[in-house]
């Protein structure tokens, strides 16, 4: 039995009938201890659980000289796509040392909408060098969609960052990232 089958077997519950919505997959944001992100990702991969660890390449000074290394873009955070039952099983049955972010009321695990997560992953994949991670408490601006160029289809907010207009993709309650400058003619208000 592979890891994914084992996770699903262990989370079927006593009655074998999951609560309504308990098997619907969502993206969850989870904290882990700093410098453990890659360990958690490896364990999730081993279990066959879809996940996303945003990383960037940087140059670090080592005793052997300068080296290119991949480091987490948001330290201590990983995104996990799974159902509610499995999300708890990862902690209780597989002892992953993670804590799910809570929604504003603090009663439930925060669910990151699929469109926001898709835009976030696309943006990191296309232009990781032109991205800044920003404070999640940005004030809301106009909602925009990129209509031209390699970022076409990405939706976000138009804000000023360091005096320049940028499109920001917000993962509500988690983080925001700002694209490098995009000409106004490439944007439409939505």
Backbone as CSV, one residue per row, in Angstrom:
resi,resn,N_x,N_y,N_z,CA_x,CA_y,CA_z,C_x,C_y,C_z
1,UNK,0.857,-1.179,0.000,0.000,0.000,0.000,0.892,1.227,0.000
2,UNK,0.666,2.171,-0.955,1.510,3.355,-0.990,1.063,4.359,0.071
3,UNK,1.843,5.442,0.229,1.585,6.426,1.281,0.211,7.063,1.177
4,UNK,-0.212,7.407,-0.054,-1.510,8.062,-0.242,-2.645,7.121,0.151
5,UNK,-2.564,5.857,-0.276,-3.601,4.900,0.096,-3.660,4.729,1.606
6,UNK,-2.492,4.739,2.245,-2.434,4.596,3.694,-3.090,5.794,4.371
7,UNK,-2.809,7.018,3.900,-3.437,8.212,4.473,-4.944,8.099,4.341
8,UNK,-5.425,7.732,3.147,-6.864,7.649,2.923,-7.497,6.546,3.760
9,UNK,-6.818,5.418,3.915,-7.350,4.326,4.726,-7.480,4.756,6.180
10,UNK,-6.445,5.412,6.689,-6.459,5.813,8.090,-7.445,6.928,8.388
11,UNK,-7.897,7.673,7.368,-8.772,8.808,7.621,-10.214,8.520,7.257
12,UNK,-10.546,7.287,6.954,-11.903,6.969,6.538,-12.895,7.117,7.683
13,UNK,-12.432,7.092,8.912,-13.325,7.261,10.061,-13.961,5.948,10.452
14,UNK,-14.504,5.899,11.651,-15.098,4.672,12.174,-16.264,4.183,11.347
15,UNK,-17.151,5.106,10.920,-18.335,4.689,10.178,-18.040,4.474,8.704
16,UNK,-16.902,4.995,8.236,-16.583,4.896,6.820,-17.325,5.923,5.987
17,UNK,-18.183,6.730,6.626,-18.933,7.765,5.921,-18.454,9.116,6.416
18,UNK,-17.693,9.840,5.591,-17.189,11.145,6.032,-18.307,12.162,6.153
19,UNK,-18.128,13.132,7.054,-19.084,14.216,7.195,-19.163,14.975,5.873
20,UNK,-20.320,15.591,5.615,-20.502,16.315,4.353,-19.423,17.373,4.179
21,UNK,-18.788,17.387,3.017,-17.738,18.354,2.722,-16.380,17.965,3.272
22,UNK,-16.307,16.928,4.085,-15.043,16.542,4.703,-14.059,15.982,3.681
23,UNK,-14.544,15.534,2.522,-13.667,14.970,1.497,-13.401,15.922,0.338
24,UNK,-13.942,17.139,0.405,-13.696,18.122,-0.637,-12.305,18.713,-0.423
25,UNK,-11.493,18.743,-1.492,-10.116,19.232,-1.371,-10.053,20.745,-1.430
26,UNK,-9.214,21.311,-0.563,-8.970,22.748,-0.502,-7.483,22.965,-0.265
27,UNK,-7.035,24.190,-0.519,-5.679,24.590,-0.169,-5.698,25.147,1.248
28,UNK,-4.799,24.645,2.086,-4.633,25.134,3.448,-3.214,25.682,3.589
29,UNK,-3.082,26.765,4.343,-1.764,27.318,4.647,-1.383,26.806,6.031
30,UNK,-0.157,26.297,6.156,0.283,25.741,7.434,1.655,26.279,7.821
31,UNK,1.804,26.552,9.099,3.103,26.945,9.643,3.838,25.711,10.117
32,UNK,5.134,25.774,10.008,6.000,24.763,10.607,7.184,25.503,11.208
33,UNK,8.009,24.803,11.932,9.176,25.467,12.508,10.106,25.910,11.380
34,UNK,10.730,27.076,11.564,11.689,27.520,10.534,12.757,26.458,10.292
35,UNK,13.196,26.360,9.067,14.205,25.401,8.623,13.695,23.962,8.595
36,UNK,12.385,23.762,8.706,11.799,22.418,8.612,10.885,22.298,7.392
37,UNK,10.790,23.374,6.614,9.866,23.392,5.482,10.160,22.276,4.481
38,UNK,11.428,22.057,4.152,11.785,21.034,3.165,11.550,19.622,3.712
39,UNK,11.704,19.446,5.008,11.440,18.145,5.640,9.945,17.832,5.557
40,UNK,9.115,18.823,5.872,7.660,18.638,5.803,7.240,18.367,4.365
41,UNK,7.796,19.120,3.419,7.476,18.901,2.004,7.836,17.478,1.571
42,UNK,9.004,17.008,1.960,9.433,15.653,1.594,8.478,14.604,2.171
43,UNK,8.032,14.811,3.393,7.115,13.855,4.034,5.751,13.872,3.330
44,UNK,5.265,15.064,2.987,3.995,15.163,2.255,4.104,14.493,0.882
45,UNK,5.226,14.702,0.201,5.450,14.055,-1.097,5.444,12.534,-0.940
46,UNK,6.098,12.065,0.109,6.163,10.627,0.398,4.767,10.052,0.628
47,UNK,3.894,10.828,1.276,2.536,10.380,1.557,1.597,10.589,0.366
48,UNK,2.087,11.242,-0.691,1.264,11.482,-1.864,0.261,12.605,-1.673
49,UNK,0.550,13.536,-0.780,-0.344,14.664,-0.512,0.165,15.873,-1.296
50,UNK,-0.720,16.461,-2.115,-0.343,17.607,-2.928,0.040,18.775,-2.021
51,UNK,1.138,19.444,-2.372,1.608,20.562,-1.558,2.390,21.530,-2.425
52,UNK,2.616,22.715,-1.878,3.388,23.727,-2.586,4.232,24.486,-1.572
53,UNK,5.532,24.493,-1.801,6.466,25.232,-0.966,7.092,26.306,-1.851
54,UNK,6.673,27.579,-1.684,7.267,28.631,-2.506,8.724,28.852,-2.119
55,UNK,9.608,28.778,-3.107,11.041,28.934,-2.850,11.642,29.936,-3.820
56,UNK,12.825,30.382,-3.495,13.597,31.234,-4.388,15.049,30.783,-4.332
57,UNK,15.767,31.074,-5.408,17.184,30.736,-5.462,17.979,31.944,-4.988
58,UNK,18.923,31.706,-4.106,19.763,32.778,-3.587,21.201,32.291,-3.499
59,UNK,22.112,33.208,-3.335,23.522,32.843,-3.203,23.899,32.987,-1.738
60,UNK,24.486,31.929,-1.196,24.909,31.920,0.201,26.410,31.716,0.278
61,UNK,27.002,32.338,1.274,28.436,32.171,1.544,28.600,30.920,2.401
62,UNK,29.420,29.978,1.941,29.687,28.751,2.690,31.198,28.626,2.867
63,UNK,31.647,27.711,3.710,33.091,27.513,3.858,33.784,27.146,2.537
64,UNK,33.024,26.535,1.616,33.584,26.166,0.310,33.469,27.300,-0.704
65,UNK,32.920,28.431,-0.315,32.727,29.558,-1.232,31.248,29.838,-1.419
66,UNK,30.949,30.650,-2.409,29.554,31.005,-2.679,28.850,29.861,-3.391
67,UNK,27.585,29.607,-2.966,26.784,28.548,-3.557,25.373,29.049,-3.793
68,UNK,24.753,28.569,-4.885,23.336,28.829,-5.122,22.544,27.809,-4.316
69,UNK,21.572,28.298,-3.554,20.721,27.413,-2.769,19.272,27.846,-2.907
70,UNK,18.361,26.902,-2.730,16.922,27.207,-2.720,16.514,27.402,-1.268
71,UNK,15.811,28.489,-1.025,15.335,28.798,0.327,13.840,29.109,0.242
72,UNK,13.115,28.876,1.337,11.684,29.199,1.334,11.464,30.701,1.139
73,UNK,10.482,31.043,0.329,10.138,32.434,0.090,9.405,33.020,1.296
74,UNK,8.568,32.204,1.926,7.858,32.605,3.146,8.307,31.621,4.225
75,UNK,9.202,32.061,5.077,9.791,31.154,6.065,8.746,30.569,7.008
76,UNK,8.853,29.254,7.203,7.973,28.563,8.134,6.587,28.271,7.593
77,UNK,6.367,28.401,6.277,5.028,28.178,5.731,5.064,27.244,4.537
78,UNK,4.037,26.372,4.471,3.841,25.469,3.340,2.348,25.415,3.061
79,UNK,1.991,25.187,1.806,0.594,25.110,1.403,0.270,23.654,1.084
80,UNK,-0.870,23.187,1.579,-1.252,21.784,1.441,-2.647,21.712,0.837
81,UNK,-2.789,20.915,-0.233,-4.113,20.718,-0.855,-4.599,19.333,-0.475
82,UNK,-5.634,19.316,0.333,-6.186,18.055,0.796,-7.598,18.290,1.303
83,UNK,-8.224,17.242,1.782,-9.551,17.377,2.370,-9.410,17.585,3.883
84,UNK,-10.496,17.979,4.514,-10.473,18.318,5.937,-10.047,17.133,6.809
85,UNK,-10.571,15.955,6.513,-10.253,14.767,7.320,-8.758,14.456,7.237
86,UNK,-8.220,14.441,6.027,-6.800,14.142,5.849,-5.929,15.227,6.468
87,UNK,-6.388,16.479,6.429,-5.588,17.565,7.008,-5.320,17.314,8.490
88,UNK,-6.317,16.814,9.200,-6.120,16.509,10.626,-5.341,15.215,10.819
89,UNK,-5.526,14.273,9.907,-4.793,13.012,9.988,-3.284,13.237,9.851
90,UNK,-2.901,14.205,9.043,-1.470,14.497,8.872,-0.823,14.863,10.211
91,UNK,-1.577,15.536,11.054,-1.060,15.928,12.369,-1.206,14.786,13.370
92,UNK,-2.401,14.209,13.444,-2.694,13.219,14.485,-2.145,11.826,14.210
93,UNK,-2.181,11.377,12.960,-1.743,10.022,12.631,-0.317,9.958,12.093
94,UNK,0.112,11.024,11.416,1.440,11.029,10.803,2.405,11.977,11.491
95,UNK,1.933,12.645,12.528,2.760,13.463,13.422,3.557,14.557,12.708
96,UNK,2.973,15.130,11.656,3.617,16.265,11.019,3.512,17.450,11.970
97,UNK,4.601,18.140,12.173,4.621,19.261,13.098,4.256,20.531,12.346
98,UNK,2.949,20.677,12.110,2.420,21.835,11.413,1.245,22.389,12.199
99,UNK,0.958,23.662,11.960,-0.207,24.321,12.548,-0.898,25.057,11.412
100,UNK,-2.172,24.750,11.185,-2.912,25.410,10.122,-3.289,26.829,10.541
101,UNK,-3.170,27.758,9.606,-3.634,29.114,9.867,-5.141,29.064,10.051
102,UNK,-5.655,29.913,10.916,-7.089,29.950,11.193,-7.730,31.099,10.424
103,UNK,-9.027,30.963,10.122,-9.743,32.054,9.473,-9.886,33.214,10.463
104,UNK,-10.480,34.295,10.024,-10.562,35.511,10.838,-11.207,35.245,12.191
105,UNK,-12.238,34.424,12.220,-12.920,34.124,13.479,-12.110,33.159,14.336
106,UNK,-11.112,32.501,13.744,-10.244,31.596,14.492,-10.846,30.246,14.821
107,UNK,-11.967,29.930,14.192,-12.628,28.658,14.510,-12.249,27.522,13.573
108,UNK,-11.903,27.860,12.336,-11.641,26.836,11.328,-10.319,27.102,10.636
109,UNK,-9.776,26.062,10.028,-8.558,26.231,9.238,-8.859,27.151,8.057
110,UNK,-7.933,28.065,7.784,-8.087,29.009,6.689,-7.977,28.261,5.368
111,UNK,-8.955,28.471,4.501,-8.941,27.873,3.164,-8.523,28.955,2.180
112,UNK,-7.487,28.682,1.404,-7.035,29.608,0.364,-7.800,29.245,-0.907
113,UNK,-8.565,30.189,-1.478,-9.322,29.875,-2.702,-8.416,29.382,-3.833
114,UNK,-8.934,28.440,-4.596,-8.155,27.829,-5.682,-7.615,28.858,-6.667
115,UNK,-8.420,29.863,-7.042,-7.971,30.880,-8.011,-6.801,31.677,-7.447
116,UNK,-6.872,32.076,-6.179,-5.765,32.813,-5.566,-4.507,31.959,-5.544
117,UNK,-4.655,30.698,-5.199,-3.493,29.805,-5.126,-2.909,29.582,-6.513
118,UNK,-3.760,29.401,-7.521,-3.287,29.196,-8.896,-2.526,30.429,-9.385
119,UNK,-3.055,31.634,-9.122,-2.363,32.862,-9.519,-1.033,32.995,-8.801
120,UNK,-1.017,32.686,-7.527,0.197,32.755,-6.702,1.279,31.828,-7.261
121,UNK,0.921,30.570,-7.543,1.889,29.600,-8.066,2.350,29.990,-9.465
122,UNK,1.427,30.463,-10.310,1.774,30.878,-11.666,2.770,32.029,-11.624
123,UNK,2.488,33.013,-10.796,3.353,34.183,-10.698,4.754,33.798,-10.247
124,UNK,4.858,32.918,-9.271,6.171,32.473,-8.796,6.904,31.673,-9.865
125,UNK,6.156,30.911,-10.653,6.757,30.099,-11.706,7.279,30.970,-12.851
126,UNK,6.532,32.015,-13.210,6.880,32.844,-14.361,7.992,33.833,-14.062
127,UNK,7.910,34.519,-12.918,8.894,35.579,-12.688,9.316,35.675,-11.230
128,UNK,9.941,34.659,-10.727,10.348,34.646,-9.323,11.313,35.784,-8.986
129,UNK,12.096,36.260,-9.953,13.071,37.317,-9.672,12.416,38.674,-9.446
130,UNK,11.250,38.927,-10.065,10.609,40.230,-9.957,9.545,40.297,-8.886
131,UNK,9.631,39.444,-7.875,8.582,39.351,-6.864,9.096,39.799,-5.508
132,UNK,8.236,40.495,-4.791,8.515,40.852,-3.407,7.396,40.284,-2.561
133,UNK,7.705,39.728,-1.412,6.678,39.302,-0.475,6.382,40.499,0.404
134,UNK,5.104,40.853,0.482,4.699,42.051,1.199,3.875,41.703,2.425
135,UNK,3.717,42.674,3.267,2.885,42.552,4.446,1.463,42.211,4.018
136,UNK,0.812,41.310,4.720,-0.546,40.926,4.363,-1.569,42.014,4.664
137,UNK,-1.183,43.074,5.346,-2.111,44.129,5.726,-2.139,45.300,4.753
138,UNK,-1.900,45.051,3.462,-1.997,46.116,2.463,-3.422,46.637,2.422
139,UNK,-3.570,47.944,2.157,-4.927,48.464,2.009,-5.446,48.067,0.633
140,UNK,-6.716,47.833,0.538,-7.311,47.360,-0.705,-7.329,48.449,-1.761
141,UNK,-7.036,48.059,-2.999,-7.070,48.968,-4.138,-8.013,48.423,-5.194
142,UNK,-7.873,48.914,-6.393,-8.725,48.437,-7.486,-8.357,47.004,-7.835
143,UNK,-9.395,46.198,-8.084,-9.171,44.833,-8.564,-8.840,44.924,-10.044
144,UNK,-7.771,44.255,-10.477,-7.350,44.308,-11.872,-7.037,42.914,-12.389
145,UNK,-7.052,42.796,-13.715,-6.661,41.555,-14.387,-5.610,41.933,-15.414
146,UNK,-4.551,41.159,-15.497,-3.524,41.384,-16.512,-4.070,40.813,-17.816
147,UNK,-4.044,41.640,-18.893,-4.636,41.213,-20.166,-3.611,40.991,-21.266
148,UNK,-2.349,41.382,-21.034,-1.302,41.192,-22.040,-0.040,40.678,-21.368
149,UNK,0.805,40.057,-22.169,2.097,39.606,-21.666,2.038,38.231,-21.030
150,UNK,3.148,37.787,-20.478,3.220,36.427,-19.922,2.355,36.234,-18.685
151,UNK,1.891,37.314,-18.044,1.066,37.209,-16.839,-0.428,37.296,-17.157
152,UNK,-0.804,37.296,-18.442,-2.205,37.450,-18.833,-3.089,36.476,-18.066
153,UNK,-4.199,37.009,-17.536,-5.157,36.194,-16.793,-5.002,36.288,-15.293
154,UNK,-3.856,36.739,-14.805,-3.632,36.862,-13.371,-4.452,38.036,-12.855
155,UNK,-5.156,37.823,-11.735,-5.969,38.868,-11.124,-5.356,39.283,-9.809
156,UNK,-5.508,40.563,-9.484,-4.980,41.051,-8.216,-5.464,42.456,-7.941
157,UNK,-4.772,43.160,-7.070,-5.108,44.527,-6.707,-4.016,45.452,-7.204
158,UNK,-4.424,46.643,-7.594,-3.463,47.646,-8.010,-3.125,48.496,-6.796
159,UNK,-1.853,48.524,-6.433,-1.403,49.297,-5.274,-0.101,50.004,-5.614
160,UNK,0.298,50.907,-4.738,1.607,51.558,-4.888,2.568,50.893,-3.908
161,UNK,3.694,50.471,-4.434,4.754,49.891,-3.607,6.012,50.685,-3.927
162,UNK,6.553,51.339,-2.926,7.746,52.162,-3.107,7.582,53.157,-4.263
163,UNK,6.392,53.754,-4.329,6.146,54.796,-5.322,5.782,54.315,-6.712
164,UNK,5.755,53.014,-6.955,5.437,52.484,-8.274,4.160,51.670,-8.209
165,UNK,3.370,51.729,-9.286,2.160,50.924,-9.348,2.547,49.477,-9.609
166,UNK,1.967,48.612,-8.826,2.220,47.173,-8.976,0.904,46.419,-8.849
167,UNK,0.847,45.215,-9.406,-0.285,44.324,-9.194,0.104,43.384,-8.067
168,UNK,-0.767,43.294,-7.083,-0.501,42.461,-5.915,-1.468,41.294,-5.912
169,UNK,-0.926,40.107,-5.713,-1.730,38.903,-5.545,-1.760,38.615,-4.052
170,UNK,-2.965,38.556,-3.508,-3.126,38.382,-2.064,-3.678,36.989,-1.785
171,UNK,-3.022,36.275,-0.883,-3.579,35.044,-0.331,-4.190,35.487,0.983
172,UNK,-5.509,35.672,0.994,-6.186,36.280,2.134,-5.766,35.652,3.454
173,UNK,-5.321,36.507,4.364,-4.925,36.070,5.689,-3.565,35.406,5.746
174,UNK,-2.851,35.308,4.612,-1.571,34.602,4.594,-0.443,35.553,4.227
175,UNK,-0.426,36.012,2.987,0.643,36.879,2.501,0.199,37.531,1.211
176,UNK,0.982,38.488,0.766,0.747,39.138,-0.519,2.069,39.190,-1.258
177,UNK,1.998,39.099,-2.593,3.203,39.245,-3.395,2.942,40.297,-4.458
178,UNK,3.957,41.072,-4.767,3.830,42.131,-5.765,4.621,41.774,-6.998
179,UNK,3.974,41.910,-8.150,4.663,41.692,-9.419,5.571,42.871,-9.684
180,UNK,6.559,42.633,-10.532,7.359,43.758,-10.996,6.437,44.666,-11.813
181,UNK,6.906,45.834,-12.164,6.078,46.830,-12.855,5.409,46.241,-14.087
182,UNK,4.115,46.549,-14.236,3.358,46.156,-15.414,2.726,47.423,-15.980
183,UNK,2.897,47.713,-17.277,2.314,48.927,-17.861,0.790,48.946,-17.702
184,UNK,0.247,50.130,-17.480,-1.188,50.283,-17.313,-1.985,49.766,-18.480
185,UNK,-1.421,49.811,-19.679,-2.144,49.323,-20.865,-2.286,47.800,-20.858
186,UNK,-1.566,47.113,-19.985,-1.651,45.665,-19.873,-2.711,45.249,-18.861
187,UNK,-3.392,46.225,-18.251,-4.334,45.933,-17.172,-5.751,46.373,-17.540
188,UNK,-6.729,45.655,-16.984,-8.111,46.099,-17.078,-8.729,46.001,-15.705
189,UNK,-9.621,46.954,-15.393,-10.295,46.951,-14.104,-11.398,45.903,-14.144
190,UNK,-11.557,45.158,-13.054,-12.626,44.144,-12.988,-13.530,44.434,-11.812
